[in-house]
Amino acid sequence: MTDDNEHRQVRDGANIADNFGAYQTASKDDYHRVLASGLVVLDTSCLLSLYLYTPQTRRDFIGTFSAIGPNLWIPHEAMQEFWENREHIVEEATKLSQRTSDSLRSLEIKMLMEMQTWGRRVSLSTDQLDSLENILSRAVEEVQQKILSTGTRNDLSEARDTTRDPVLRELMGALEKNVGPPLSQSELENAIQEGQRRLANKIPPGYMDRNKADRSASGDYIKWEQTLREAELRSRDVLLITADAKEDWWRRSRGRLLGPRPELFEELAERTGKKLFMARPDTFLRLASNLFSLPVTFASVDNVLTVEGSEVNIDRRPETHDIHARAQLIAMAYSEYLSKRGIETKPATQDQYGSFTANINGACYFFKFRSAATVLRVDMLGSISQAAQQEGAEEGVILSDAIPNPITLAILERNGVAAIWRAADKSWSGNAYADQKGLTASS
């Protein structure tokens, strides 16, 4: 009798990671490889955000363009959107402080009215009420003056004139031949129709723009089609840099951006046989500065993260947001302390919330904030060492705003972890490991 197995066609099985590349975490090496030899695509949002950064951040960001060179590419549609929205963003940048100051004035009037109503109901004397109103008015006026003095963008005061726009001047120097060609009229009409079809069927990208006019609603798809064509022509992996955090571009979980939508990853793979990577502007700046050894400051990365809205990358719980804010503040303070000692710091390439590396006394260290609640967790101590290895550092160092007690010090000592904390008098202290390595001293 013939065994049924003889007639059964046997096929080799696939690895669990095969055909599921969209769900795999991109490594630091992946990003470095695509930055060095892939197609690095800038979205409209990256270009327009240059008007919102500080001048130093803008120079640092544009400096990465020259380092990447001809591998940097901008879809024609993205460039068109930039020019269409440039004047609006310039006005937004130059008038934001004044509008905020005016809004405070409106709020002051409402507060004074509420105070007067309250004063009458509790039978407050005129003198008492006048005294409280004066305190409020002086406080609001002081805040208004601070807003106008620190937030006014004098560098963009003449930016409406394209010949006096510092952003355009710097971009033109860095992007001489980096913009792709437009679609032909027939190709554009087909792309608009396809964009409308995708919008109606919630197929990425672009369906989140359904409230825009016909051409604008298809803008994301037009950029995507132009990117697919360029990637196919060059036969290279793609790294898309965008500040757009909408769900029709990103695979998300609990507010965190995990990578490109699987549909986009697979579409590029089918058209080109290549891989799609995505990064936010702050991640891009960290990665590029590390790969090309650019003198990008921690403050620049923090500025980008602030402008783009770090909340899209983090847990939405208020207590978690507070921890991340403290992390950035403590990391920035220690980074500035090291800078005063003549020690250069570089933002970490993958880790967020203020992590950075620095070469001190011939050794490279990776610094990361830990709150009092997590500093003793064994898995957290292990993650510090793992992150340090990924950043090419010899050792991980904990930064904290909580002075450790004897038990904490003993656990850190047992695990061989250096730790630094900020004292109330703003001096930096450390455990024995940190002191031995020259990481702490009075500031």
C-alpha positions in Angstrom: 0.0 0.0 0.0 1.3 3.4 -1.0 2.0 5.8 1.9 0.0 9.0 1.5 3.1 10.9 2.4 4.7 9.9 -0.8 2.0 11.8 -2.7 2.0 14.8 -0.5 4.0 17.8 -1.7 6.3 19.0 1.1 7.3 22.7 1.2 10.0 24.3 3.4 8.6 26.3 6.2 9.3 30.0 6.7 11.1 31.6 9.6 8.8 33.4 12.1 10.3 36.7 11.0 9.9 36.1 7.3 7.3 38.3 5.6 6.7 40.2 8.8 9.4 42.9 8.5 7.0 45.7 9.2 6.6 44.5 12.8 10.3 44.2 13.5 12.1 46.9 15.4 14.7 48.8 13.4 18.1 48.6 15.0 20.7 51.4 15.3 22.7 49.6 12.5 19.6 49.5 10.3 19.2 53.3 10.6 22.9 54.0 10.1 23.0 51.8 7.0 20.0 53.5 5.4 21.3 56.9 6.3 24.6 56.1 4.7 23.5 54.4 1.6 19.7 54.5 1.3 17.2 57.1 0.1 16.5 59.6 2.9 13.2 61.3 2.2 12.1 64.6 3.9 8.4 65.3 4.3 6.9 68.8 4.1 6.5 68.9 7.9 10.3 68.7 8.4 10.9 71.6 6.1 8.2 73.8 7.6 9.3 73.1 11.2 12.6 74.8 10.5 10.8 78.1 11.0 9.8 77.0 14.5 13.2 75.9 15.7 15.8 78.2 17.3 18.5 79.5 14.9 21.1 77.0 16.3 18.7 74.1 16.0 17.9 75.0 12.5 21.6 75.2 11.6 22.2 71.8 13.2 19.3 70.2 11.4 20.2 71.6 8.0 23.8 70.6 8.6 22.7 67.0 8.4 21.5 67.6 4.9 25.0 68.4 3.6 26.4 65.3 5.4 23.9 63.0 3.7 24.5 64.6 0.3 22.8 63.2 -2.8 21.1 60.4 -0.8 18.8 63.1 0.6 15.7 63.5 -1.5 12.5 65.6 -1.3 9.3 64.6 -3.3 8.2 67.4 -5.7 4.8 67.4 -4.0 6.4 68.0 -0.6 8.4 71.0 -2.0 5.2 72.4 -3.5 3.4 72.1 -0.1 6.3 73.8 1.5 6.1 76.9 -0.8 2.3 77.0 -0.5 2.5 77.0 3.4 5.7 78.9 3.9 4.1 82.4 4.4 1.6 81.0 6.9 4.2 79.3 9.0 6.4 82.5 9.0 3.4 84.5 10.2 2.7 81.9 12.9 6.3 81.9 14.1 6.6 85.7 14.2 3.2 86.6 15.7 2.8 83.7 18.1 4.3 85.5 21.1 2.1 88.6 20.5 -1.0 86.5 20.2 -0.2 84.6 23.4 0.4 87.9 25.2 -2.9 89.2 23.9 -4.7 86.1 25.1 -3.3 86.5 28.6 -4.7 90.0 28.6 -8.2 88.6 27.7 -7.8 86.1 30.5 -6.8 88.8 32.9 -10.0 90.7 32.2 -12.1 87.6 32.9 -10.2 86.9 36.1 -10.7 90.5 37.3 -14.5 90.2 36.6 -14.6 87.0 38.6 -12.6 88.6 41.4 -15.0 91.6 41.6 -18.0 89.2 41.8 -16.3 87.2 44.5 -15.4 90.4 46.4 -18.9 91.7 46.4 -20.3 88.4 47.7 -17.8 88.2 50.6 -18.2 92.0 51.4 -14.6 92.8 50.6 -13.7 96.5 51.0 -12.7 98.6 47.9 -9.2 98.9 49.1 -8.8 95.2 49.7 -10.2 94.4 46.2 -8.0 97.0 44.6 -5.0 95.5 46.2 -5.7 92.0 44.9 -6.5 93.4 41.4 -3.1 95.2 41.4 -1.3 92.0 42.3 -3.0 90.2 39.5 -2.4 92.9 36.9 1.3 93.2 37.8 1.8 89.5 37.6 0.1 89.2 34.2 2.1 92.2 32.9 5.4 90.6 34.0 4.5 87.4 32.3 3.5 89.2 29.1 6.8 91.0 29.0 8.7 87.8 29.5 6.8 86.1 26.7 7.5 89.0 24.3 11.1 89.4 25.2 12.0 85.7 25.1 9.7 84.4 22.4 9.9 87.0 19.7 11.6 85.6 16.6 13.7 88.6 15.5 15.6 86.3 13.1 12.4 85.9 11.1 11.3 89.5 11.2 11.9 90.0 7.4 11.3 86.4 6.4 8.2 87.1 4.3 10.7 88.6 1.7 12.2 85.4 0.1 15.5 87.3 -0.4 15.7 87.9 3.3 14.5 84.6 4.6 17.3 82.9 6.6 15.6 79.5 6.3 15.4 79.7 2.5 19.0 81.0 2.3 20.3 78.0 4.4 18.1 75.5 2.5 19.2 76.7 -0.9 22.8 76.2 0.1 22.2 72.7 1.3 19.6 71.4 -1.2 20.9 72.2 -4.6 19.8 69.1 -6.5 17.7 67.1 -4.0 14.2 67.8 -5.2 12.4 65.2 -7.4 10.6 65.9 -10.6 6.8 66.5 -10.8 4.4 64.0 -12.2 3.1 64.6 -15.7 -0.4 66.0 -16.0 -1.9 62.6 -16.8 0.1 60.9 -14.0 -1.0 63.6 -11.5 -4.7 63.1 -12.5 -4.4 59.3 -11.9 -2.6 59.9 -8.6 -5.4 62.2 -7.4 -8.0 59.6 -8.3 -6.0 56.9 -6.5 -5.7 59.1 -3.5 -9.4 59.6 -3.4 -10.0 55.9 -3.7 -7.6 55.2 -0.8 -9.3 57.9 1.2 -12.7 56.4 0.7 -11.5 52.9 1.7 -9.1 54.0 4.5 -6.0 52.7 2.7 -2.8 54.5 3.8 -1.4 57.0 3.4 -3.6 60.0 3.3 -7.0 58.9 4.5 -6.7 61.1 7.6 -6.8 64.1 5.3 -10.4 63.4 4.2 -11.6 66.9 5.3 -9.2 68.7 2.9 -10.0 69.8 -0.7 -9.6 67.2 -3.6 -6.0 68.0 -4.5 -4.9 68.5 -0.9 -6.6 65.4 0.3 -4.5 63.4 -2.2 -1.2 65.2 -1.3 0.1 62.4 1.0 -0.5 59.8 -1.6 1.1 61.9 -4.3 4.2 62.2 -2.2 4.1 58.5 -1.5 3.8 57.6 -5.2 6.7 59.9 -6.0 8.8 58.3 -3.3 8.0 54.8 -4.6 9.1 55.8 -8.1 12.4 57.2 -6.8 13.1 54.2 -4.6 12.4 51.9 -7.6 14.7 54.0 -9.8 17.6 54.0 -7.3 16.9 50.5 -5.9 17.5 51.5 -2.3 15.9 51.2 1.1 14.0 54.2 2.2 14.1 56.3 5.4 11.2 58.6 5.6 11.6 61.6 8.0 8.3 63.1 9.0 6.8 65.1 11.9 3.4 63.8 10.8 2.2 61.4 13.6 -1.1 60.4 12.1 -2.2 56.8 12.0 -2.3 56.7 8.2 1.5 56.7 8.2 2.5 55.1 11.5 1.9 51.8 13.3 0.9 52.9 16.7 0.3 51.4 20.2 -1.1 53.4 23.1 0.1 56.6 21.6 3.6 55.3 20.7 4.9 55.4 17.2 6.4 51.9 16.5 7.2 52.1 12.8 5.6 52.4 9.3 2.2 51.1 8.6 2.5 47.4 7.4 0.6 48.3 4.3 3.2 50.9 3.4 6.1 48.6 4.2 4.6 45.9 2.0 3.8 48.2 -0.8 7.3 49.5 -1.1 8.6 45.9 -0.8 6.4 44.8 -3.7 7.3 47.8 -5.9 11.0 47.9 -5.2 12.1 44.8 -3.2 13.4 47.2 -0.6 12.6 48.1 3.0 10.9 51.1 4.5 12.1 52.8 7.7 10.6 55.9 9.3 11.8 58.3 11.9 10.7 61.5 13.7 12.8 64.6 13.3 14.4 64.3 16.7 15.3 60.7 16.2 16.8 61.6 12.7 18.9 64.4 14.3 20.3 62.1 16.9 21.1 59.3 14.4 22.6 61.6 11.8 24.8 63.5 14.3 26.1 60.2 15.7 26.8 58.6 12.3 28.4 61.6 10.7 30.1 62.9 13.9 28.3 66.3 13.6 28.5 68.8 16.5 24.8 68.7 17.3 24.0 69.9 20.9 21.6 68.2 23.3 19.7 71.5 23.4 19.0 71.2 19.6 17.6 67.7 19.9 15.5 68.9 22.9 14.2 71.9 20.9 13.2 69.6 18.0 11.4 67.2 20.4 9.6 70.2 22.0 8.4 71.7 18.7 7.2 68.4 17.2 5.3 67.5 20.4 7.0 64.7 22.3 3.6 63.5 23.6 3.0 61.5 20.4 5.9 59.2 21.5 5.1 58.7 25.1 2.6 57.3 27.5 -0.3 59.7 27.9 -0.6 59.3 31.7 0.1 62.6 33.5 2.5 61.0 36.0 4.5 59.4 33.2 4.7 62.7 31.3 6.0 64.4 34.5 8.8 61.8 34.8 9.8 62.3 31.1 9.8 66.1 31.6 12.1 65.7 34.7 14.3 63.4 32.7 14.9 66.0 30.1 15.5 68.7 32.6 18.0 66.7 34.7 19.8 65.4 31.6 20.1 68.9 30.1 21.4 70.3 33.4 24.1 67.6 33.7 25.0 68.0 30.0 25.5 71.7 30.5 27.6 71.0 33.6 29.9 68.7 31.5 30.1 71.4 28.7 31.4 73.9 31.3 34.1 71.4 32.0 35.0 71.3 28.3 33.4 67.9 27.7 31.4 67.4 24.6 28.1 65.5 24.8 26.1 63.8 22.0 22.4 62.9 22.1 21.7 59.2 22.2 20.8 57.7 18.8 17.7 55.7 19.9 16.9 56.4 23.5 14.7 59.4 24.2 14.0 61.8 27.0 17.5 63.3 27.4 19.8 60.3 27.2 23.2 61.1 25.8 26.8 60.0 25.6 30.1 61.7 26.5 33.8 60.9 26.4 35.3 61.5 29.8 38.9 60.7 30.7 39.3 58.5 27.7 36.2 56.5 28.2 32.7 56.7 26.6 29.7 56.8 29.0 26.0 56.6 28.3 23.8 58.7 30.7 20.2 58.0 31.3 17.6 59.4 33.8 16.0 57.1 36.3 13.3 58.1 38.8 13.4 57.2 42.5 10.7 54.5 41.8 12.7 52.7 39.1 16.4 53.2 40.0 16.6 50.0 42.0 14.8 47.7 39.7 17.1 45.0 38.5 15.6 45.0 35.0 16.2 48.7 34.8 19.8 48.4 35.9 20.3 45.8 33.2 18.6 48.0 30.6 21.2 50.7 31.3 24.0 48.4 30.4 22.2 47.1 27.3 21.5 50.6 26.1 25.1 51.7 26.7 26.3 48.8 24.5 23.9 49.8 21.7 25.3 53.3 21.8 28.8 52.1 21.6 29.6 53.2 25.2 31.7 51.3 27.7 29.4 51.9 30.6 26.0 53.2 31.5 25.5 55.9 34.2 22.2 56.6 36.0 21.1 60.3 36.4 18.5 61.0 39.1 16.9 63.8 40.9 16.5 61.6 44.0 19.4 61.4 46.5 19.8 57.6 47.1 19.6 56.2 50.6 22.2 53.7 52.0 20.2 50.7 50.7 20.1 52.2 47.2 23.8 52.8 47.3 24.5 49.3 48.4 22.4 47.8 45.5 24.1 50.1 42.9 27.5 49.1 44.4 26.6 45.4 44.2 25.6 45.8 40.5 28.6 47.9 39.6 26.5 50.8 38.4 27.7 54.4 38.5 25.0 56.9 39.6 24.8 60.7 39.8 22.2 62.9 41.4 21.4 66.5 41.7 21.6 68.0 45.2 19.3 70.8 46.4 22.2 73.3 46.1 22.5 72.3 42.4 25.8 70.5 42.9 26.4 67.1 41.5 27.1 64.1 43.7 27.7 60.5 42.9 28.3 57.0 44.3 31.8 55.6 44.6 31.9 54.4 41.0 30.9 57.8 39.6 33.5 59.6 41.8 36.3 57.2 40.8 35.7 58.0 37.2 35.7 61.7 37.6 32.0 62.1 36.7 31.0 64.4 39.7 32.2 67.5 41.4 30.7 70.7 42.8 29.2 72.8 40.0 
